[in-house]
Amino acid sequence: MPASLVDADSLLAIDVGSITTRAALFDVVEGRYRFIAAGLAPSTAGAPFKDISEGIRQAIENLESVTGRTFLGENHRLILPSAEGQGVDTVAASYSAGPPLKTVVVGLLNDVSLESLQRLARGTYARVLDTIGMNDTRRPEEQIDSLLQISPDLVLVAGGTNDGATRSVQRLLETIGLACYLLPMEKHPALLYAGNQQLAEQVKSSLQALTSALAISPNLRPTLELEDLQPAQHLLSGLYNQVRRLQMNGVDELNAWAGNTLVPTAYAEGRVIRFLSQGYDPGKGILCADLGASAATLAAGFAGSLSMGVYPQLGMGEGLSGLLRYTSIDEICRWLPMEIASETVLEYLQNKAIHPASLPATAEEMAIEHAIARQNLLLAFTSLSKEFSRSVRRIAPGLTPYFEPILAAGSTLTRAPSFGHSLLILLDSLQPVGITTVIMDQNGLLPGLGAAASRNPLVPVQVLESGAFQLLATVIAPLVSARAGTPVLRARLVLANGNESRAEIRQGGLEMLPITPGQSGRLYLQLLHGADVGFGPGRMPKDGIPVTGTALGLVFDARGRPLRLMAEPGRRREMLKKWLQAVGG
């Protein structure tokens, strides 16, 4: 083993969420990076503190008590770099705490620059409150009034291909400039310009003094046919920090600890997914679903291309106050396995929005929370899936592309009473097809690994290979057209020790075959009625496929795609109970 690995730096990864602040330690063990331990503390980003520092220090102190190592010195300051066995060598940091940024997007054409800007905004913790473009029928003074009323934290501007339109973009810039001039200095927004590069210097000279921070990005639509969001996403991450440092204390200190590499949590997760997608089967994607308090975040990587959506309105915290603008109580209640009045569900939504750190105290409250989680993930995934046609060929309209693996994160999933509860939430909302491995980030490591990638690329590579994540299940979900109760799969699992187990899977059923962590074997499938698990209708490698043990083993989901719930409430609730029992919930 090279000495550079053995003597590598220890790394502390800090992630500040709306509810929890996490400090995770990574260090070299037997020549490779490993996850050592994590310390947790309530976040202090919100009132009355509005200072993330206290929560960070509490999390580090908890890490000290777990590891027996000292990281904080006099005046509770981090010992950086390490000295005499105390402190840490490197810090990586990410955060999602704080309300979504009030955002206005400004561009030319709805289906070109404005569409790209919307995708750019969906990649971070932003809420687009107004859109200004060439097709906007409002007079300039009305547009200015709207900007003054919103008082945005962030303005995203694009338009015009390189060497393309300039005058139309200039008129939009004049409107933005006048609105910024009329806003009090302490309310000047941050601004990202990602349009025609001929105007870059003009934007800088005319708007720099009228914004709290200004970034000039390469054109995100250099031609009508080409879209490149990656440079703008990187600069947007920096602007996000500039806005947050004005809204809460401690951001500058955390960024200094991290060597000026502090990034939004979603950006860090997207970085990991983009990286992983380059090493997996190019015919499939890799999906990460993170259901947190601040947002539902989905990242889908296809051979190095990333589709990402951050949905603050679909988080499990304060965003629940406005959830019913995107769905209905009836759509939430359809996921309940017990009879609960819609008024009770509405009351739970309201209380959870006010007290996002509260935990379900009864089986009824747990059922409501999981019903909300299903609906939120389903809405987020439906929204993001509109992007997939740009990156990968869909199997069929309305169906999920093939993903391998699927990573899951977020406290709603990781603190569920059983692995079966967690898996079923994911299967009901994401509805994967084919054969995929579902992996749980039970320690909340993904943001830290993404943030660490820019500081030490070895950390994410080696930790991801180390077994620090929970292998939840290998899911086999066939695409098949058959009547309910008809056999569609016959499965034979041959373990490495020679033991065999078999199962017959019927349409509409949810079945399991045990293969525990540490075991390995081969799975042989007989596909009936043209069932397709990713190799083509009725096709399967003759020598089977290799499988390894997971917490829930092999889970066969033959409930159909897209998943359809029974209309009659009583029968639907009984079916939901049966599904949960089938996966050990």
N, C-alpha and C positions, 0 to 999 in steps of 0.2 A: 504493500500500500504506500503511495507517495506520501512523503512527509508533509506536503502541503495540505493533505486531507487530515492527517492525524493531528497536526498542530493548528487546525483551522479555528477561526473565531467562534465563540459562543454568540448566540443571537437571541434577543428578546423581542418577541412580536406582540405589539399592543394593538388591540382593536376596541374602539369606543363606540358602543351602540347606544340606542335610546334608553335601554333598560339595564344592560349589563356592560361593564368594562372588563376586558379579559387581557391578562398578561401571560403569554405562553413562552416557555423556555425551550430552545433547541440547542443541543450541544453534540459534540462528536463522541460516539461510543463505538469502540472497536473499529475506528477508521471511517465511520460513516455518520452522517447527521441523523439524529433521532429526536423525536419529541420527548421531553423529559417530564414536564408537569405544567399545569396552568393554575393561575390564581384569578379568582373572580371577585367582583365587587359591584354594588349598585352604581350605575352611572350618575354623574353629578353635572351633566350638561344642561339640564333643565333647571327651572326655578326650584328652590331659591338660590342655588349656587351659581348656575350659568358659568361654571368653571370646570372643565374636564379634568383638571390636575388632581383634585382631591380623590376622585374615583380611580384615577390611574395609580396614585400612590397606595390606596387601599388594596387594589388588585395586586400590586407588587409586594406589599407586605404579606398578603395571603400566600403569594408564591414563595416568599421567604420561609413562612411557617411550614409549607409543604416540603420544600427541598432542603431546609436547613442552611441555605446559602444566604449571604448578605448582598443585597443589591443597592440599598439606599444608605447614604452616609449622613453627614451632618446636615441639619436643616431639611431632612427628607429629600435630598438631592441624589439623583441616580449616579452611581459610581461608573463612569464611562470615560475611557475604556477600563477594563478590569485591571486590578492590581492586587498582588499578594492574595490571590484566591477570592477576592471580593469583586462585586460588580459584574459587568457584562461588556463584551467587546463591541457588539453592533446592535443597533435597534432598528426595527422595521415597524411602521405604524400605519394604521388605517382607521377610518371612522365613518359612521353613518348617523351619528347623533345630530339632532336639530331638525327643525321643520323643513319641508321641501323648499327649494329656492323658488321664489316668485319669478317667473320667466316669461319673456316676450320674444317671439321669433319674427324676424323681418327678412323677407326675401322677395323674389320676383314671381315665379310661376308656382302654382300650387303643386303640380306633379313633378317639379324638378327641385329647385333650391329649398322651397318650403317643406317639401316632403323629406328631404335630407336633413334639414334642421330639426324636424320633429323626431327623426330617428336619433339624431345626436343628443337631443334633450332627454330622450327616453333612456339614455345610457348612464344617467346620473340621477341624483335625488333632486329633481326639478319638477315643478308643476307649471305647464304652459297655460298662461291666463289670457293671452291675446296673440293674434297672428296678424301681421301687416304685410300686404303684398300688392302686386299690380292690380289684382282683381278686387281689391278692397274698395267698396263703394262709398266709404266714409270720406268726408273732406279732410284735408290735412289737420285742420284745427280740432276735428273730432278725434282723430287718431292721437293727437297730442293730449287731449283731455283724458283719453283712456289711459295713456301712459302715466299721466300725473296721478290719476286715481289709483292705479295699480301700484305705483312706486316700486318697480321691479328690482329684484336683487341682481338679475342677470338679463342681458339682452344678447341674443344670438343673431348675427347678420350674415347673409350670404346673397348670392345672386350674380348672374352674368358668368358665362364661361370665360376662361382666360382669353384675352384679346376679343372679348365679346362686348355686351352692352355695358355702357358706363353711365350715360345720362339718367337712365331709369334708376340705377342703383344710387346715384348721387342725390336724386330727389328723396329717396327713402332715408338716406343718411342725414340729409338736412332736417327732416322731420324728427329723427332720433336726437340729433344734436340740439335742436331747439327745446325738445322735451327735457333733456338732461340739464340744459342751461336753466330751465325754470324750476327744476327740483332743488331743494336745499342741498348744500354741499355734502352734508352727512348722509343724504339719501341718494347720492349718485350711484348708479348701478355699475357693476362690472360688465364689460362688453367684449365679446369675441367676434372678430371679423374673419370670415372664411369664404369670401367671394372673389370676384375678378381681381387678380393681383395687380392690375394696372392702377387700381385705386388704393393700394395698401398704404403708400406714403401719405396720401391725402387723408385717409382715415386716421392715421397716427397724428398728423399735425392738427386736425380739426377736432378730434374727439378725446385725445389723451387727457386734456385738462378738465374734461366734463364727465369723466368716469372715475370710479374708485380703483379700477384696474382695467388695463387694456391688453388684449392678446391678438396678434395677427397670425392667422393660420394659413397654410397653403389652401387653395381653393378646394372645397370638398366636392365640387362638381366642375373639374377642369374642362370637361366636355359634357355634352348632353347625355352621352351614353355611359360615362365613367363616374363612379362615386367612390371617394376615398375619405372615410371618416376618421381613420386612425390618428393622423397628426392633430386634427381638431380635438379628438377625445383626450389626447395627452395634454394639450394646452387647457382644455376645459377643466381637467383635474386640478391644475394650478390655480385657475380662477376660483374654483370651488373653495380652495383653501383661503384665498384672499377675502372672499365673502364671509366665510365662517369665522375668521379671526376677528371680524368686527362684531360678530353676534355672540361669541362666547369666549371666555378667557381660557388660556392654557394651550391654545392651538399653536401659537408660536413656539412655546417651549417644547411641545411634543415634536413639532417639525424639526427643531434644532437637534433634539436627541436622535432623530431619524436621518440626520444628514441632509435635510431638505428634500426628503423623498416621501413625505406624508401623502397618502392618496385616499380617495373615497373607497369605502369597503367594496362597493360594486365594481369599481375600476380594478381593484386588486383581484377580485374573483374572476372577472372577465379575462384578466391577463393569464391566470392559471388555465382557464378553459381553452383559450386560444392556443396556448402552448401544448396542452394535452392532446388537442384535436389533431396536431401534426404527427403524432406518434401512433394513433389508433387506426383502425380500418378506414381507409378513405371513402369506402362506400357507405359508411354510417357516420353519424354525428356523435358528439358527446354533450350531454345536457346537465346543467346544474340548476337546481331549484332551491332557493333560500327564502323561507317564509319567516321573516323577522317582524319585530314590532314597528320599525320605521318604514318598511316596504316589503312587497313581494318582488324578489329579484330573480330573473331567469336569464341564463346565459347558455347559448347553443353554439358550439364550435363545429365547423365542417372543414377539415383539411386546412386549418390555419385561418379560415374566415369566421368572424364572430358576429352573431346576431344577439343583441342584448336588450333587455327591457327592465327598467326599474319602475315599479308602480307604487308610489307612496300611498295612493288611495286604496290599495289592496293589502296594506300591511295589517298586522294584528294589534296595533296600538291606536294612536290618536286618529289615524286615517279611517277607523271604523265609523266615526261620526258621520262621514259622507258616503259610506258604502252603498246606501240605498239609492244613490244617484246612478249606480252602475248595475244594480241587480235588484231583486225584490225579496221580500220576506219569504214568499212561497218558494222561490228558487233555493233559498238557504234551507228551509224546513224540509224540502224533499230528501235531504241527506240525513235526517234524524232517524235513528233506529227505535225511537220511542215517541209516544204521543206527548208533544209539548206545545202549548198554546203559542201562537205567533206573537202575542203581546209579551210573553216571557222572553222570547228570542230578541225582540226589539229592546226590551229593558236590559238584557245582557249586553247587546251591542253598545248601548249608551253608557253603561257602567264601565265596560272595558275601555271605551274611548277616553273616559275621564281618568280611569286608573289602569293604565296599560300594563303595569307590573303585576296586577292581581292574577292569581292562579285559580283555576276551577276548583271549587270546594266540594262539589257533589257530582254524582254520575250524570245528572241532568245537565249541569253546567259543562262538564267535559264533552258530552254529546253535542251541545250547542257550539262549543269552541271548534270541535273537529268538523262540524257541518260548515261553519264559516270558513275554516281553512280549506276545505275542499272547493267551495265556491270561489274563494279568492284565487287559489292556484289555477282553477279551471279558467277563470276570466283572464288572468295574466297570460296563461299559455295560449289561449285562443287569440289574444292580441299579438303575442310574439310570433305565432305561427304564420301570420301574414307575411313575415319577413323571410320565411324559409324558402319560398319559391325563388328568391334571389340568390340562394346559396346551394340548394340541393333539389333534386327532382322529388316531388312528393309521390308517395305510394299511390294515393288516390285522394280526391278532394275530401277534406274534412278529417283525414286520418293523420296520425303522428308519423313523422319520418322514423326510420330505424335509428335508434340511439344505442350506443354501447361504449361506456357505461352511463348510468344516470346517477349523479351525486345529489344528495339531499342535505340541507342544512336549515338551521333556524330552530329556536327553542320550542315552537309548537310541535315540531316533529321529534326533536331529540328528547323532550321530557314527557312524551306520550307514555301511558301506563304499560305498554308492551310494544315489542317490535312489530307485532301484527297490526296494531293501531297505526303506527307510522307508515308501514308499507301500504295498507289499504287506502290511506289518504292519498298517497302518491299514485297508486293504480287508478283510483277513481277520478282523479283530476287530470293527470298527464296521459293516461290511457296508452302506455307504450305498446308497440307491436314487435313481433319477432322474438328474438332471444336477447336479453340484456341483463346485466348485473346492476343491482341497486346498492349503492354505497352510502352509508350515513357518516357525515362529518360530526360525530357526537361530541368532539372536543372543540369545535369551532375553529379549526386550523386553517381553512381555505383562505380567509382574508390575510392572515399572517404570512402564508406561503406566497401569495401574490405580491404582497408588499415587499417581502424579502427578496423576490426575484431580481430586483434591480440592484440590490446590495450584495447578494451572494447567491448566484444561480444554482449552486450545489444544494442549497437547503430544500427548495421545493422538489427537486428531482429525487433526492435520497429519502426525504420524509414520506413522499407519496408511495415509495416502494417499500416502506418499512413496516407496514401493517398498522399504522396509527389510526386508520379509518376502519369503521365497522362494516364488514361485508354483510349486508342485510339479507339479500335473497338473489337467486338467479331466477328471473321471470321468463316464462315461455308463454307468449300470447299469440295464438294463431289467428290469421285472417282466414275466415272460412264462412261459407254460406250454407247453413244447415238448420234444421228444425231443432228447437230446444229439446234436450234429452238425447239427441243422436250422438253416438260416439264419433269424435273427430280426431282424437290422438290415442295411440297406445304407446306408452313410455316404458322403457327398460333401462334401469340404472345399474351399471356394473361398477362396483367400487374396486379400488386398487388391491384390496385384500381378497377379492373374489366374491364377496357377498353381492347378491342381486336383490333388487326390488322392482316391482312393476305397478303400473297404474293405468286405468282406462279413463280418459278425460272426455266428458260429454259436453255438448254445446250448452252454454249457460252456466257451467260449473266453475268452481274455484277449488283446486286440489293442491296437495303438497306431497313431495317425496323427501324424506330426511336425508341430508348429507351434511354432517356437522363440520365446523371449522377444523382444519387440519387434515380432513379427508380429501381424497381426489378420486376421480373415476371417469367413466365415459357414459354419455347419454345417447340411447338409440331411440328414435321416434318412427313409428309407423303413422304416416299422415293419411287421413281418410277424407273423402269428399273434397279433394283438392285443397286441403288446408295448406297454408303457407306460413312458415316461420322464418322467412328471410332468404331461402335458397330457391324459391320459385314454388308454384302450386304443386303439392304432392312430392316435392323433392327434399332429400336429406342425404348428407354424406353417408356412404355405406358403412364406413368405420365409425359412425357416430361423431359426437363432439366432446372435447374434454370439458369437465366441470370440476369445480373445487367447492369445498364446504363453505357454507354461510350460516348465519344465525337461524334463518328460517328454511334453509335447504333450497330445493327446487319448488317453485310456485307456478302452477299452470293456471293461467287466466283465460278461460274460454267463454267469457261472458259476452263477447262480441265487441266489435268496434264499428262506429262509435258506441259507447256504452249507453244503453237505454234503460231507464228506471220504470217500474210499473206505475201506472196512473192511479190505481186504487190505493189509498193511503195505508190501510191495514196490511195488505199483501206486500206492499213496498217495504214497510217497516220490518216485517218478518224476513224478507229477503236480505235486507241490510244486516240484520242480526246473524243470519245464516252465513253471510260472507265473512263477517268479523270472526265468527267461531271457526270458520274454515282455515283462517290464517293464525289461529291461536290467540285471538284478542279476547 
